[in-house]
Amino acid sequence: MSKKLEENPQKLEDALKVMEILSSVEGTTAVYDESKLKSSLLPFKDWNADDTYYGDIADEINAGNTVPLIYAGGGNTLVNTGNRMLEYIQDQATLEDVVDQLDTDQDSVVNNKPEVITTTTEIISQESCAKLIGKSFMEATKSDAALISLGEWIQGNGKDQNKEGVNGKLYAQNITEADICTILPTSWYDTIQTAELTGKNIKKLCEDGYDAAGTGNTYPYVLVKDKELEDEKT
């Protein structure tokens, strides 16, 4: 491939230009519709995120404080476009083929709408989402109380952040299965964990928080219960 590029440097230059456009806010906007953009992470350089869903965490993202996110699709477009671009560089496809691939990918994203489970008319905060999840878990397990941890960026925990907590909130929009998954501590496949504890133990856990990374830097718990907890009662 290097020899082909040496023989035709214009091909490489054209390919780099296309990839540069695709990696920009304008390029991404051209491929994805507005609802998809608001559930995906965009480049932040020279871009004001104040009026977007990422406005409240833009500084953290720009500072490099990112944590693993739940996969929300995109591989079907990135891989297809990348392979077509590779074929173009290798003289196995034309620039028109690349554009056609982009059009196909765009159509698959825009027209393949996920099922809408419900619609929220206002923002539901992270803590409120934790309370909702806690109540759901209580009903599912017939438990007396639920402890749900809240995810937040803790500098001292490095990349080992809280993956077992509620790490997001819901916005005023149509809610799909993917949106629900972002606020579920169990994510797609994990199960609800139950235990027998005294009221005193539960209160102590709430006070101490959840040490997810084993560093002593704990994440707060949200306690959901139907009645007051008695210290010595299980």
N, C-alpha and C positions, 0 to 999 in steps of 0.2 A: 504494500500500500504506500510506503514511503516513496518508492520510485515513481508511482503514479502521481503522487502529490508534487514531487520535484518536477515532473514533466508538465503538470498543469496546476501551478500554484493558485490560479484564479478560482479553481474548484474549492480549495481549502478556504480561501478568503470569503467566497460566497456562503459556504457552510457556516463559517464563524459568524457572519453577519446575521444569518437566519437564527442561529442559536442565541445570539446576543439579543435579538428582538424578542424571542420566546421567553427569555429570562427576565424581561422587564415587566413592569406593571401593565403597560399598554399591550404588550404581547400576550400576557396571560389573560387579560381582559377580553382580547379578541377570540380566545379559544373557549373560555368558560362564561356561562351566563352569571348574572348578578348573585343569585341564590347560592350557586356553587362557590363563587369567589368568597362569599362571606363565611364559608365553612372550611376554607383552605388558607394556608399560610402564604402570604405574598411577600415579595422583596420589599424591604423597608427603606432602602437607601433613597434619599431625596423624595420621600413620600410621606405625607401627613396622614397618620392613622387615627387622628382625634375623633373623626366621625364614623369609625368602623368598629367592628367587634373587638379589634385588637388595641383600641385606644388606651385601655387601662393597663395593658402589659407591654406597650410598645418600647418603653425605656428598657425593660428587662430583656426583651428580645434583642434589641440593638446592642445591648451590653454583652450578649452571648449567653445569657442565662436561660437556656432552653432545656426542656426535659423531653423524653420520648413521648410522642403523641400517638393516639390510636390511629391505625391505618384507615383512611377514609376513601381509598380508591385513588385512581390517577395512574397507576401502573399500566393500565390498558392503553392510555394515551401516550405516556412518556416513552414506554418501550417501543410501541409501534412507530412513533415519530423518530425516535433515536435510531431504530434499525433502518428505517427508510433513508434517513440522513446518511447513515454509514454506507448504504448501497450507493447513494449519490456520490459520495467521496470516492468510492471504488469504481465509478463509471458503470454501475449496474442499474442505475435509475436516473431519471431526469429531474430537473427542478420542478417540473409540472407534477411528477409523481409525488414529490415531497408535499407540494401544496394540496394535492388531492388527498393525501394521507391526513393532513391537518384538517381538511374539510370533513373527512369521515369521522375523525376523532371528535371534532367539535359537535357534529350531529349526534354522535352517540352519547355525549355528555349532556347536551341541551335537551334532547328528546327522551332520554332514558330517565324518567322521573321516578324517584323512590316513592313508596307508599306513604301517604301522610297519615300518621296515627292520631294526632290531635293538633290543635292550633293554640298558641299562647298569645294573649293580647298585651302582655307587658313582660318586662324582664323578670325572671325568677332568679334571685340571688343564689350564690353558691351555698350559703347556709340553709336557705329555704329548700334548695334541691336536696341537701343532706337530710333535712327533716322529712321530706317526701319519701326519699329512699328508705330512711329508717322506719317509717310507718309501714311501708310496703313489706319490708323484711320482717317486721314484727308480725304482721298478719299472715305472711307466708309460713312462718315457723311457729306461730302461736306462742311467741315469747312475750315476756313481761316488759322488756325494754330493749333498745337497740343503741349501739355505739357506732357512730359513723365518723370517721376521721376526715378532716379537711386538708386538701393538698394546697401547698403554697411553696414558693421558692425559698429554700434555706441555703444560704451561701456555704455553710460549713458541711453540708451533706454532699457537695459535689454532684456527680451524676446519679447518685443513689437517692433520688427523691421519692416521695410517697406515691406509690402506684396502686395502693389499696384503699384510696380515699376518693372523695368526690373532688374532682379536679377542674370543674367547670361550672357554668351556669347556663340557663336556657334563655333564649332571646325571643322577642315578640315576632314569631314566624310560624310557619308550618313545621311540626315536629315529626321527624322520621325515626326509624329504628337506630340509625347512626347517631342521631342527636341524643337519644335515650342512653345509648351505650357510653357516651362521653361522660355522663354523670354517674354511671354505675360502678361502684367499687369492684364488682365481680367481672366487669368488662363483658366479653362475649361468652366465655366458657366457664369461668370459675363458679364455685358454689358458695352459698351463705354459710358462714361458720357460726356455730352455736356453742355456748358453754354455760355451766351452772356457777353462778357467783353470788356472793352476798351483796346486799345493798351497800355495805361499807366498801367492799372491793370495787364495785362499779364507780362509786364516788371517788375513790382513790385513783382509778384509771382516768376519770375525767379531769382530775386535778393534775395528774402527771403528763397526760397526753400520750400520743403514739410515737414511739421511738422506731420509726421505720428503717432507718439506716444504721441503727446501733451506735450512733455518735453522741447520744444525749441531747441532740437538737430535736425536740419533739413537735409533732403536729397536733393541733387542738382536736378534741372530740366534740361532736354534737350528740347529746343524749336525748333520745326520744322515749317517752314513757307515758302510760295512761294513768298512773297513780304514783304517789310518793313512795320512795324506796326506803324500807326499814333496814337498818344497819345489819341486824343479825338474821334477817330472813333471806332465803335463797330464791 
